[in-house]
């Protein structure tokens, strides 16, 4: 099957807030030809992000500190 819905739950320690300088953002695009990021989501502790994997092009940017997360997918036939 193909990924239908992707999710990421960030489990970083809440004692040190994440900053843009730390990297590791989830970058989402309108489509595969669009080089400008539509949305960037920092991996903040306790944040759950879910999105349509078939429609939303995305990438995770390099990180400059340790990040902990739970990642999963719901699949379709």
SENUSE-728450 format. One line per 2 residues: number of its first residue (from 1); their letters; for each residue x, y, z of C-alpha. Coordinates in Angstrom, 2 decimals, padded with zeros to 5 digits. Layout:
// SENUSE-728450
NUM	a	X Y Z | ... .
This chain:
// SENUSE-728450
1	xx	000.00 000.00 000.00 | 000.84 003.63 -000.32 .
3	xx	001.18 006.12 002.52 | -002.11 007.95 002.92 .
5	xx	-001.60 009.88 006.17 | 001.75 010.55 007.87 .
7	xx	002.16 011.68 011.46 | 004.99 012.90 013.66 .
9	xx	004.75 013.33 017.42 | 007.69 015.28 018.83 .
11	xx	008.92 013.95 022.20 | 011.81 016.34 022.89 .
13	xx	012.49 017.42 026.46 | 010.25 020.44 027.16 .
15	xx	012.90 022.03 029.42 | 014.75 023.48 026.40 .
17	xx	012.50 025.06 023.75 | 013.38 024.41 020.11 .
19	xx	014.65 027.36 018.06 | 015.01 027.82 014.26 .
21	xx	018.80 027.75 014.73 | 018.47 024.16 016.03 .
23	xx	017.21 023.04 012.60 | 015.09 019.91 012.19 .
25	xx	011.97 021.66 010.89 | 009.37 019.78 008.89 .
27	xx	009.19 021.71 005.62 | 006.01 021.35 003.53 .
29	xx	005.51 022.39 -000.09 | 002.50 023.13 -002.27 .
31	xx	003.70 020.56 -004.85 | 006.90 018.92 -006.10 .
33	xx	007.74 021.81 -008.44 | 007.44 024.51 -005.76 .
35	xx	010.83 025.33 -004.24 | 009.50 027.89 -001.76 .
37	xx	008.38 026.33 001.51 | 004.69 026.81 002.17 .
39	xx	004.98 025.94 005.89 | 007.82 025.08 008.27 .
41	xx	007.05 023.36 011.58 | 009.63 023.30 014.36 .
43	xx	009.82 020.06 016.38 | 008.33 021.49 019.58 .
45	xx	007.86 019.10 022.51 | 004.40 017.51 022.57 .
47	xx	003.42 018.67 019.08 | 001.56 016.21 016.85 .
49	xx	001.59 016.87 013.10 | -000.56 014.81 010.70 .
51	xx	-000.85 015.38 006.95 | -002.00 013.83 003.69 .
53	xx	001.11 012.07 002.38 | -000.31 011.73 -001.12 .
55	xx	-000.86 015.46 -001.62 | 001.68 017.26 000.53 .
57	xx	005.33 017.23 -000.55 | 007.61 017.46 002.49 .
59	xx	011.10 017.05 003.87 | 012.78 017.20 007.27 .
61	xx	015.61 019.68 007.49 | 018.99 018.75 009.05 .
63	xx	019.10 019.17 012.82 | 021.86 020.61 014.98 .
65	xx	020.73 018.98 018.24 | 019.23 015.69 019.32 .
67	xx	015.57 015.31 018.43 | 013.18 012.59 019.62 .
69	xx	009.98 011.79 017.76 | 007.49 009.06 016.96 .
71	xx	006.74 008.73 013.24 | 004.03 006.62 011.62 .
73	xx	001.82 006.17 008.59 | -001.66 005.04 007.72 .
75	xx	-001.59 003.24 004.37 | -004.11 002.88 001.57 .
77	x	-004.41 000.19 -001.10 .
